[in-house]
């Protein structure tokens, strides 16, 4: 039997062997796979653990000594940093036996922007090929800018200090590029603005001046982004700073373009509104604001997607996620969808147009704007009522603006001392006034004595104006009423107002005999009655004819005798 000490010794040896095997499996070496060979060049050149010798372990010598290989490793990092090329290590294979499925070769390209730089398998190691190192030497002078090659090494040490791994002179150079961009912006704005304004003076197209103002700020941002894009690769910035600058420049370019297009929508809408104002229909006037909003929403969404794409956000996955949440969004936005279909109903059925006077759900005023979600009505006391478009699918809409003729109905009261002839003259005179007014409907109106009121003789006045606006209606009604007042004055008739007359009379004593008319008086009264009967001397069943009557549809003048 083994002693206890021998058993312990065997267990210790077994654990050591297992631990050694595990360490051998966990540490296959710096050049065992495409991922480790690529990572070794960049990992060992970071500020915290800089070791250029270890960074050059996975470079194929190709006749180069250790110092040349170390310089090649430094140049690889400098090229990738200056071009803001970030290698995603997790995207590279960690399989020592990797084979490219497209070419069938044991070959990997660290980044697609430098396809000529490859890592290939040489024996049991993965190495940066000698041909790639030769190409690195050629790319080095191209990648490092003139400022970094010529100016930087001549600067004093006080400007070579680093803040966040970026040298002070590089900060100053970026600030100078920003100032140059602003100056170019101002210069271009002045030159282009002068040329455009001179063109406006020749052609009279004032919208061109507005277009210059629209493009001034976005154009300035674009010029500034261009200056920074040209400047920062010349400075030899480290990878992190170069990546930030690259993303910032791309974002500025997209923002300036989206900004310009967004503001250009207003210029386009202004031109469309000018053309729409020249047409008779108001439908195009109604579509211009809606089209402007639609284009702006589209531009903002497209710009946001471009910016997210430049920030390396997977836009496809984002859109797919929005599609999954589409059902919940639709349920939450059901009122918005209902309002959208309400706006579609407004444009299809056209119950009103921009500028119409409408009464909808207790709101009365002029339709000012129709949008996707709501319609704005300017009331006559200058407030704005906003109604959801869904309301128009289920409520009554009274469109006063769709009227062709505007009705006037009024009762005029004359005093009881007006004679029959004066009454007839007054009625026919009002008809003549209606015929004479160029804004009244000549084919339909009614002017008649309508009754005996409590304190007046009533005359009904019913006619229509053919005008396009409420202001025109009020003005012409005013003119007609003034004419009626002048007619009454010339005829000697007076307008009545409510009065009460108290008559005092003696009362017969109780039981006194009643006085009856004599036979002669009775015969006289009967004669008056017969005079107003058929064929009587005073009978005028068609009314007194002072003129031809000025009946609707007639305009001839003349008296009854002349007729």
C-alpha positions in Angstrom: 0.0 0.0 0.0 1.1 3.5 -0.7 1.9 5.7 2.2 -0.2 8.9 2.9 2.7 11.1 1.8 3.1 9.2 -1.5 -0.6 9.7 -2.3 -0.3 13.4 -1.6 2.7 13.6 -3.9 0.8 11.9 -6.8 -2.2 14.2 -6.4 0.0 17.3 -6.4 1.8 16.1 -9.6 -1.6 15.4 -11.3 -2.9 18.8 -10.4 0.3 20.4 -11.8 0.0 18.5 -15.1 -3.7 19.5 -15.4 -3.0 23.1 -14.6 -0.2 23.2 -17.2 -2.4 21.7 -19.8 -5.1 24.3 -19.1 -2.6 27.1 -19.2 -1.3 25.8 -22.5 -4.9 25.8 -23.9 -5.7 29.2 -22.5 -2.5 30.8 -23.9 -2.0 29.5 -27.4 0.5 32.3 -28.2 0.2 35.8 -29.7 0.1 34.6 -33.4 -2.0 31.5 -33.0 -5.1 33.0 -34.9 -6.1 35.9 -37.1 -7.6 37.7 -34.2 -4.6 37.3 -31.8 -2.1 38.2 -34.6 -4.0 41.4 -35.5 -4.6 42.4 -31.9 -0.9 42.0 -30.9 0.1 44.9 -33.1 -2.4 47.4 -31.6 -2.5 46.0 -28.0 1.2 46.4 -27.3 1.2 50.0 -28.6 -1.3 51.3 -26.1 0.0 54.0 -23.7 -0.5 51.8 -20.6 1.6 48.8 -21.8 3.7 50.0 -24.7 6.1 47.3 -26.0 7.0 47.7 -29.7 9.1 44.5 -29.6 6.1 42.4 -28.7 3.9 44.4 -31.1 6.2 43.2 -33.9 6.1 39.5 -33.0 3.4 38.7 -35.6 5.0 40.5 -38.5 6.6 38.4 -41.3 10.3 39.4 -41.4 10.9 39.2 -45.2 14.5 40.3 -44.7 13.8 43.0 -42.1 15.7 43.1 -38.9 14.1 43.7 -35.4 14.4 47.5 -35.7 12.7 47.6 -39.1 9.9 45.3 -37.8 9.3 47.5 -34.8 9.1 50.5 -37.2 6.6 48.6 -39.4 4.5 47.9 -36.3 4.6 51.6 -35.4 3.6 52.6 -39.0 0.7 50.1 -39.0 -0.8 51.8 -36.0 -0.1 55.3 -37.4 -1.8 54.5 -40.7 -4.9 53.0 -39.0 -5.1 55.9 -36.5 -4.7 58.7 -39.1 -7.4 57.2 -41.2 -9.7 56.7 -38.3 -9.9 53.0 -39.1 -11.1 51.0 -36.1 -10.5 47.2 -36.3 -13.3 45.2 -34.5 -11.3 42.3 -33.0 -14.4 40.3 -32.2 -15.3 40.3 -35.9 -12.0 38.4 -36.7 -11.8 34.7 -36.4 -10.1 33.1 -33.3 -9.8 29.8 -35.1 -6.2 28.8 -35.8 -7.3 26.8 -38.8 -9.5 29.5 -40.3 -10.0 29.4 -44.1 -11.7 32.2 -46.0 -14.9 30.6 -47.4 -14.9 32.9 -50.5 -11.3 32.4 -51.6 -10.4 29.1 -49.9 -7.2 30.6 -48.5 -6.0 31.0 -45.0 -6.1 34.8 -45.3 -7.8 37.6 -43.4 -8.2 41.3 -44.1 -8.3 43.2 -40.8 -10.4 46.0 -42.2 -12.2 46.4 -45.5 -11.0 50.0 -46.0 -7.4 48.7 -46.5 -8.0 45.5 -48.5 -4.3 45.3 -49.5 -3.2 44.8 -45.9 -3.8 41.1 -44.9 -2.8 38.6 -42.2 -2.0 35.1 -43.5 -1.1 31.8 -42.0 2.6 30.9 -42.3 3.2 27.4 -40.9 1.6 27.3 -37.5 1.5 31.1 -37.1 -0.6 33.9 -38.4 1.5 36.8 -39.6 1.1 40.2 -41.2 2.5 39.4 -44.7 5.8 40.8 -46.0 3.9 42.2 -49.0 1.5 44.0 -46.6 4.5 45.5 -44.8 5.9 46.8 -48.1 2.5 48.4 -48.8 2.5 49.9 -45.3 5.7 51.7 -46.1 4.1 53.3 -49.2 0.9 54.2 -47.3 2.7 55.7 -44.4 3.8 58.9 -46.2 0.3 59.2 -47.8 -1.5 58.8 -44.5 0.5 61.2 -42.4 -0.4 64.7 -43.3 2.0 67.5 -44.3 1.5 69.3 -41.0 2.4 66.1 -39.0 5.5 65.4 -41.2 6.9 68.8 -41.6 5.6 71.2 -38.9 5.0 69.1 -35.8 8.7 68.1 -35.1 9.7 71.7 -35.3 7.3 72.9 -32.6 8.6 73.7 -29.1 8.1 71.1 -26.4 5.5 73.2 -24.7 3.2 72.5 -27.6 4.0 68.8 -27.7 2.4 68.1 -24.3 -0.7 65.8 -24.4 -4.2 66.2 -23.0 -6.3 63.1 -23.3 -3.6 61.6 -25.6 -3.9 64.6 -28.0 -1.1 67.0 -28.3 -1.7 70.7 -27.5 -0.7 71.9 -31.0 -3.3 69.5 -32.5 -6.0 71.2 -30.4 -4.8 74.6 -31.6 -4.8 73.4 -35.2 -8.4 72.1 -34.9 -9.5 75.4 -33.5 -7.8 77.2 -36.3 -9.6 75.0 -38.8 -12.9 75.9 -37.1 -12.1 79.7 -37.4 -11.1 79.3 -41.1 -14.4 77.5 -41.7 -16.4 80.4 -40.1 -14.5 82.9 -42.2 -15.1 81.0 -45.4 -18.7 80.8 -44.4 -19.0 84.5 -44.1 -17.1 85.2 -47.3 -19.2 82.7 -49.4 -22.4 84.1 -47.9 -21.4 87.7 -48.9 -20.3 86.7 -52.4 -23.3 84.5 -53.2 -25.7 86.8 -51.6 -24.5 89.7 -53.7 -24.8 87.7 -56.9 -28.3 86.5 -56.0 -29.6 89.9 -55.0 -28.3 91.3 -58.3 -30.2 88.5 -60.1 -33.3 89.4 -58.1 -33.0 93.0 -59.2 -32.9 91.9 -62.9 -35.5 89.2 -62.8 -37.8 90.3 -60.0 -37.8 86.8 -58.4 -37.9 87.7 -54.7 -38.0 84.1 -53.6 -34.3 83.8 -54.6 -33.3 86.1 -51.8 -35.2 84.0 -49.3 -33.4 80.9 -50.7 -30.0 82.6 -49.9 -31.1 83.2 -46.3 -32.3 79.6 -46.1 -28.9 78.1 -47.2 -26.7 80.6 -45.3 -26.5 78.8 -42.0 -26.6 75.2 -43.3 -24.1 76.1 -46.0 -21.8 77.6 -43.4 -21.9 74.4 -41.4 -21.2 72.3 -44.5 -18.2 74.5 -45.4 -16.9 74.3 -41.8 -17.3 70.5 -41.9 -15.3 70.4 -45.1 -12.5 72.4 -43.7 -12.2 70.2 -40.6 -12.4 67.1 -42.9 -9.4 68.3 -44.9 -7.5 69.4 -41.8 -7.8 66.7 -39.2 -6.1 63.8 -41.3 -3.1 66.1 -41.7 -2.6 66.3 -37.9 -1.7 62.7 -37.2 -4.3 62.3 -34.4 -4.5 59.1 -32.4 -7.2 56.6 -33.3 -9.8 57.7 -30.6 -9.5 61.3 -31.5 -9.5 60.6 -35.3 -12.6 58.4 -34.9 -14.4 61.1 -33.0 -13.4 63.7 -35.6 -14.6 61.4 -38.4 -17.9 60.8 -36.8 -18.3 64.5 -36.0 -17.6 65.6 -39.6 -20.0 63.0 -41.0 -22.7 64.1 -38.5 -22.1 67.8 -39.4 -22.4 67.0 -43.1 -25.7 65.1 -42.6 -27.1 67.8 -40.2 -26.2 70.6 -42.6 -27.8 68.9 -45.6 -30.9 67.9 -43.6 -31.1 71.5 -42.2 -30.8 73.0 -45.7 -33.4 70.6 -47.2 -35.7 71.2 -44.2 -35.6 75.0 -44.7 -35.8 74.6 -48.5 -39.2 73.0 -47.9 -40.4 76.4 -46.8 -39.2 78.0 -50.0 -40.9 75.3 -52.0 -44.1 75.8 -50.1 -43.9 79.6 -50.6 -43.6 79.1 -54.4 -46.4 76.6 -54.4 -48.6 79.0 -52.3 -47.9 81.8 -54.9 -49.0 79.6 -57.7 -52.0 78.3 -55.8 -53.2 81.8 -55.1 -53.5 82.4 -58.8 -55.9 79.5 -59.3 -59.7 79.7 -58.8 -60.0 76.6 -56.7 -59.0 76.7 -53.0 -58.1 73.0 -52.8 -54.5 73.6 -53.7 -54.3 76.4 -51.1 -55.5 73.8 -48.6 -52.9 71.2 -49.7 -49.9 73.4 -49.5 -49.7 73.6 -45.6 -50.3 69.8 -45.4 -47.7 69.0 -48.0 -45.2 71.3 -46.2 -45.6 69.5 -42.9 -45.4 66.0 -44.6 -42.1 66.9 -46.3 -40.6 68.3 -43.1 -41.5 65.1 -41.2 -40.0 63.0 -44.0 -36.8 65.1 -44.0 -36.4 64.9 -40.3 -36.9 61.1 -40.1 -34.6 60.5 -43.0 -31.9 62.7 -41.5 -32.2 61.0 -38.1 -31.7 57.6 -39.8 -28.6 58.8 -41.7 -27.1 60.2 -38.5 -27.8 57.0 -36.6 -26.2 55.1 -39.5 -23.1 57.3 -39.2 -22.9 56.5 -35.5 -22.7 52.8 -36.4 -26.2 52.1 -35.2 -27.9 49.1 -36.9 -30.8 50.9 -38.5 -32.2 47.7 -39.9 -32.5 46.2 -36.5 -34.0 49.4 -35.1 -36.7 49.5 -37.8 -37.4 45.8 -37.2 -37.9 46.6 -33.5 -40.2 49.4 -34.4 -42.2 46.9 -36.6 -42.6 44.6 -33.6 -43.9 47.4 -31.5 -46.1 48.7 -34.3 -49.2 47.0 -32.9 -48.8 48.6 -29.5 -48.0 51.9 -31.1 -51.2 51.7 -33.3 -53.3 51.0 -30.2 -51.8 54.0 -28.4 -52.2 56.2 -31.4 -55.7 55.3 -32.4 -56.9 58.9 -31.9 -54.1 60.1 -34.1 -55.0 57.6 -36.8 -58.7 58.6 -36.5 -57.7 62.2 -37.0 -55.6 61.3 -40.0 -58.5 59.6 -41.7 -60.6 62.6 -40.7 -58.2 64.8 -42.7 -58.4 62.4 -45.6 -62.2 62.7 -45.4 -62.0 66.5 -45.5 -59.8 66.5 -48.7 -62.0 63.8 -50.4 -65.5 65.2 -49.5 -64.4 68.9 -49.3 -67.1 70.0 -46.9 -65.2 73.3 -46.7 -62.1 75.1 -48.0 -59.5 77.4 -46.6 -61.2 80.8 -46.0 -64.8 79.5 -45.7 -67.0 80.7 -42.9 -68.2 77.6 -41.1 -70.1 76.5 -37.9 -68.8 73.2 -36.5 -69.6 71.7 -33.2 -70.4 75.2 -31.7 -67.3 76.8 -33.2 -67.9 79.6 -35.7 -65.3 81.3 -37.8 -63.0 81.2 -40.8 -61.1 78.0 -41.7 -57.5 79.0 -41.4 -55.5 75.7 -41.7 -56.2 72.0 -42.2 -53.5 69.6 -40.9 -53.0 65.9 -40.4 -54.4 66.0 -36.9 -56.6 69.0 -36.5 -58.2 72.0 -38.2 -57.8 75.6 -37.0 -60.7 78.0 -37.2 -60.2 81.7 -36.6 -63.2 83.1 -34.8 -64.7 86.5 -35.3 -63.3 87.7 -32.0 -59.8 86.7 -33.3 -59.2 83.6 -31.1 -58.3 80.2 -32.7 -60.3 77.1 -32.1 -58.6 73.8 -32.9 -60.8 70.9 -33.7 -59.6 67.2 -34.1 -60.2 66.1 -37.7 -62.0 63.0 -36.4 -64.8 65.3 -35.2 -65.7 66.2 -38.8 -66.6 62.6 -39.7 -69.5 62.6 -37.1 -70.7 66.1 -36.7 -72.8 68.6 -38.7 -70.9 71.2 -40.7 -72.7 74.4 -41.6 -70.7 76.0 -44.4 -71.7 79.6 -44.8 -68.9 80.1 -47.2 -70.5 77.8 -49.7 -73.5 80.1 -50.1 -74.0 81.6 -53.5 -76.7 84.1 -52.3 -77.0 85.6 -48.8 -80.5 86.1 -47.5 -82.0 89.2 -45.8 -85.3 88.9 -44.0 -86.7 91.8 -42.1 -90.1 93.3 -41.1 -90.6 97.0 -41.4 -93.2 98.8 -39.3 -95.1 101.8 -40.5 -97.4 104.0 -38.5 -101.2 103.6 -38.7 -101.7 106.9 -40.3 -100.2 105.6 -43.5 -102.7 105.6 -46.4 -103.2 102.7 -48.8 -101.6 104.7 -51.6 -98.6 105.5 -49.5 -98.3 101.8 -48.5 -98.4 100.7 -52.1 -95.9 103.3 -53.1 -93.6 102.3 -50.3 -93.7 98.6 -51.3 -93.1 99.3 -54.9 -90.3 101.7 -54.1 -88.5 99.1 -52.1 -88.8 96.7 -55.1 -87.3 99.4 -57.3 -84.4 99.8 -54.8 -83.7 96.1 -55.0 -83.8 96.2 -58.8 -81.4 99.1 -58.8 -78.8 97.6 -56.5 -76.1 95.7 -58.6 -75.5 93.2 -55.8 -79.0 91.8 -55.3 -80.6 88.8 -56.8 -83.1 90.1 -59.3 -85.0 86.8 -59.8 -86.2 86.2 -56.3 -87.4 88.7 -53.7 -90.6 89.4 -51.8 -91.9 92.8 -50.6 -95.5 92.9 -49.3 -97.6 94.3 -46.5 -97.7 91.3 -44.2 -100.1 92.3 -41.4 -101.6 94.7 -38.9 -99.5 94.8 -35.8 -100.3 95.9 -32.4 -98.8 99.3 -33.0 -97.8 99.3 -36.7 -98.6 98.3 -40.2 -96.1 95.5 -41.0 -94.1 95.2 -44.3 -92.2 92.0 -45.0 -88.9 92.4 -46.8 -87.2 89.2 -48.2 -84.4 89.3 -50.7 -80.9 88.0 -51.4 -77.4 89.5 -52.0 -75.0 88.1 -54.6 -71.7 88.8 -52.9 -68.6 86.9 -52.0 -67.9 87.9 -48.4 -69.6 88.9 -45.2 -68.1 92.4 -45.4 -69.6 92.9 -48.8 -73.0 91.7 -47.6 -72.9 94.1 -44.6 -71.9 97.0 -46.9 -74.6 96.4 -49.5 -77.3 95.8 -46.8 -76.3 99.1 -45.3 -76.8 100.8 -48.7 -80.2 99.2 -49.3 -81.4 100.3 -45.8 -80.3 103.9 -46.5 -82.2 103.9 -49.7 -85.4 102.6 -47.9 -85.0 105.5 -45.3 -84.8 108.0 -48.1 -87.8 106.5 -49.8 -89.9 106.7 -46.6 -88.9 110.3 -46.2 -89.9 111.3 -49.8 -93.3 109.4 -49.4 -94.1 111.1 -46.1 -94.4 107.8 -44.2 -93.0 107.2 -40.7 -91.7 104.1 -39.1 -93.7 103.0 -36.0 -92.5 102.0 -32.6 -94.4 100.3 -29.8 -96.9 102.7 -28.3 -100.1 102.6 -26.2 -103.0 105.0 -26.6 -105.6 105.5 -23.8 -109.1 106.6 -25.0 -111.5 108.1 -22.4 -115.2 107.9 -23.3 -118.5 108.4 -21.4 -120.3 105.2 -20.4 -124.1 104.9 -20.8 -126.1 104.6 -17.7 -127.4 101.1 -16.8 -130.7 100.4 -18.6 -130.4 103.3 -21.0 -131.6 102.8 -24.5 -129.0 102.1 -27.3 -128.9 104.6 -30.2 -129.4 102.7 -33.5 -128.4 104.0 -37.0 -131.1 105.6 -39.0 -132.3 104.0 -42.3 -130.4 106.7 -44.2 -127.1 105.9 -42.3 -127.6 102.2 -42.9 -128.1 102.7 -46.6 -124.9 104.8 -46.8 -122.8 102.2 -45.0 -124.2 99.5 -47.3 -123.3 101.6 -50.3 -119.7 101.7 -49.1 -119.7 97.9 -48.7 -121.0 97.4 -52.3 -118.4 99.9 -53.6 -115.6 97.5 -52.5 -117.5 94.4 -53.8 -117.4 92.8 -57.3 -117.6 95.5 -60.0 -117.7 98.2 -57.3 -116.4 101.7 -57.9 -113.7 101.4 -55.1 -112.9 97.7 -55.8 -109.2 97.2 -56.7 -108.6 93.5 -55.9 -105.2 93.6 -57.6 -104.1 96.5 -55.4 -103.4 100.0 -56.4 -101.2 100.2 -59.4 -98.9 103.2 -59.1 -96.2 101.6 -61.4 -95.8 98.2 -63.1 -95.0 96.9 -59.6 -91.3 96.1 -60.0 -92.0 92.4 -59.7 -89.1 89.9 -59.7 -87.4 89.5 -63.0 -88.6 92.8 -64.4 -86.7 96.1 -64.8 -89.0 98.3 -67.1 -90.2 101.6 -65.7 -93.6 103.2 -66.1 -96.8 104.0 -64.3 -100.0 101.9 -64.2 -101.6 104.3 -66.6 -98.7 104.0 -69.0 -98.8 100.2 -68.7 
